[in-house]
Amino acid sequence: MKIITVANQKGGTGKTTTAVNLAAALTLAGKKVLLVDLDPQGNLATFLGHQPRPGAYNLLAAYIPGLASLMGNDKSAQIRSFIVSAERSQISILPGSAETANAQAFMLTGERDLNLIRQAVSEQFARYDLVILDTAPSLGGILELALWAADEVLVPVASETAAIQGAYQTIATLKALTQRGWQGCLAGILPTFYDERTVERREGLLHLQQAFGALALPPIHECTAIRELPANQMTIFEKAEAEKTNSYVRRAAQEYSALGKAILKG
């Protein structure tokens, strides 16, 4: 089982959209994939047609001293009961909710165990080929533990100069974790919202390519259909199937498919 954390310490970079469509690409490649929503906003579940539920909270609580004792004897069954499946894409989801923030607050009251999320995911979800952790942008608490849990970290970054700072902040955090013994690696920097017609976006992409070299992955182009996916409760692949004549949607689906292949190859 491989754990992939999708993270950027800046918001608005397309993290949840990336997590969902990467999961869809990997599922289409025949892999058994679980999405875990560690963002207290709980947007990942609604993206795929489900209501936010405290699945992530229960996963974390089962491994936080002081909360674990309140969960009863069969913690694994309780955690599994929150897993739902996206009806058409067959992606499994452990939803998040506002209660996730309560778990984070509890973590911060005592000595923090960096291995908490990695241990929880490894013990509870070993039956999956890949587990993708979707995270909130703020550093501290859950995000730091989600980065530590990762075998690979994928950093989506809007391809515009002002947004690239978030990528540098995330890389700095990974370097700090490496000094503390993190064994994972950077899967890549994923430029999002790319539009070659815009000077700023072209310059932003060039900046990422020059700064990160081969770790700067091929960009995901700006596409209205991508922004509409949460409202439509679809993955880009379902959208492409529904709109076969839309060349922009087809291109986006091909780009996310290529991302999935790169992750499997890495």
N, C-alpha and C positions, 0 to 999 in steps of 0.2 A: 504494500500500500504506500502510495506517495501522497504527501500533504503539500498542497500549493496554496500559498497565501497571496491574495490580491490586495495590494495596499498602496496608498499614497497619503502622505500627511497633509495633503491639500484636498479639499472637496471639489466636486464638479469635474472630475477627470474621467468618469465613466466606469468606475470600479464595479458596481453591481451589474451593469450591462455587460461588461467584460466577463465577469464571473459566470453569469447565466449563459452567455453564448459560447464561452470556452467549454463549459459543462456540456452543452448541447453538441458541440463538435466532437468532444471525447466520447459521448454516448453514441453518436452516429458511427464512431470508429470501433464500436463494440465493447467499450469499457463500461464498467459499473461505477457510476459517479454519484457522490453525495455532496450537495451544497450545504454549507453551514453558515447561517446568517449571524455574525457576531456584532452587527450594527444595531443598537437599540431602536433605531427607526423602523426596523422590521420590513424594509421595502422589498427584500428578495422574495418573500413568500407571495406578496401581492403581485409582483412582476409575473409570477407563474400561476396566478389564479387562486391563491389561498390566503387566508387571513393570518396576520401575525399571531404567533403563539409562543409561549415561553419555553420552547425547546432548547434554545441555546442556554437560557438561564438554568434549566434543570441539568444540562450537561456540565456546566461550570459548578453549580452548587454541589453536585455529587463529589467534587474533588476539592472543595473549599472546607477546611476544618471549621467546625462550628455550624455549617449549613448541611453538611453531608449527613449528620446524625438525625436531621429532621426529615429525611427523605424515605425512611423505612428501609426494609431489607432488600427488596429487589429493585435496585436503582437502574440496572440495565433495562429492565422491562419498562420502567417509567420513562426513561430517555427514548427508547425505541417507539413508544406510543405516540410521540410527537412527530415522527418522520412521516412525511406525506410525499406523494409522487405527482409530478406534473403530468397531467392526463395524456397529452399527445406526445411529449418528448421523452417520457420515461426517465426523467431526471429525479433522483430522490432529493428531498429537501428537509433539513432540520431548521424550522423557522425560528426567527428571533422576534423580540418584542421589547417594549419599554422596560420590562423586568430585567433585561440583560444589564442595564445600568445599575440595578440594585446589586447584582453579583460583583460588578466592578467596584462599587463603593465598598463592599465587604472585603474585597481583596486588599484594598488600600489601607484598611484599618490594622492589618497585621503584617507579618513578614511575608513577602511575596515569593512564591515558588515559580521560578521561570518555566519549569517543566509541566506546569498544571495543564495547559491546553494540549500539549503534545501527548502527555500521558492519557488524558481523557479521550482524545480522538483515537489514539493507537489502540486503547483497550476496548473502546465501544464500537469502533467502525472498521475493524480489521478485514471485514468481509468485502469492503469496497476496493476497487483498483486505485481510485483517486478520490481524495477528499479536498474540496476547494473551500477555503475560508474567505468569506467576504467581510471586510472590516470597515469600521468608521474611521474618518480621517484624523481624529485627535490622538496624539501620542500619549502613552501612559496606560497602565492597567491592561486592558484586553488587547490593544493593538500590539504592545511590546511582546506579550505572551504569544500572540498569534504569529508574529514574525519569528520568535524563537522556535515555535512548533514546526515551522515550514522546512520541508526538504528543498523547496524552491519558492522564491518570491517573485511575483510578476507585478510590475509597477506601471499601471496605465497613467499617462500624462498627456493632457491636452497640448497639442502641438502649437503652442503660442508662448512667446517669451516669458510673459508674466507668470505662467502656470508651471514653468519648468523648475522653479525653486522648490516645489514640493517633492520633486524627484530627488533633488540633491539632499533634502532633509531626510528622506527615507533611506537613501544610500548611506548617509552619515550614521543613521541609527543602526543599520545593518553592520557597518564597520565597528561600531561600539559593541554590538552583540557578539561579533566575531572575536573581539578581544576578551570577551567573557566566556568563550568556548562554543559559540554557535557553530554547528556543523553543516548548515545549509548553504545554498548558493543563490545567486541572482539569476532567475530564468531569463529576464530581459526587461528592457524599458519599452513599453508599448505606446507609440504615439497614437492618440485618438483625436477625433474631430478634425482630421486633416483635410484641407482644401487647397489644392495646388494653385487655385486662382487667386488666393489671398497671399500677399507679400509676407505678412506676419507669420502665417502658418508655414510657408516655405522656409522662412528664416528659422522658425522654431524647430522644424524637422532637421534642418542642416545642423543646427546647434546640437541637437540630441545625437545625431550621427557622429559629429566631430568629438563630442564629449565622451560617448559611450562605445563608439566603434561597433563591433559585431553584436554587442548587447542591445543596440538599438534595433528593435524588430521592425519589419515592414509595417507601415501605418494602416490604421483603420480609417477609411475616408468618412468625412461628414456625409450624413444621409438622413433626410427627414424621417424615413422609415425606421431608422434605428432609434430616434428620439420617441417615436410612437409605440415602440414595442411594449413598454410597461402598460400603457393604456389599452393596447390590444391583447395583452397577456400572451404574447407570442415570443418565441425565439426568432432570430434572424432567418433560420432555416425554414421555419414554418411560414414566415412572411414571404420568403422567396418562392415557396411552393404555391402560395396563394396569389402571388403577383409575378407570374412567370415572365411576363413581358417587360418588367421593370428592370432595366439594366443596372441601375444604382443599387437596387436590393440584391440582385445577383452578385454584383461585385462585393458588397459587404459580406454576403454569405461565404463567398470564396476566400475573403480575407480572414474571417473567423475560422474557416476550415483549415487554412494554412497555419494559423496560430495553434490550433489543436495538434496538427502534425509536428510543429516545432516543439511543443511541450512533450509529446510522446517520444520524440527523437532525442531530447535533451537528457 
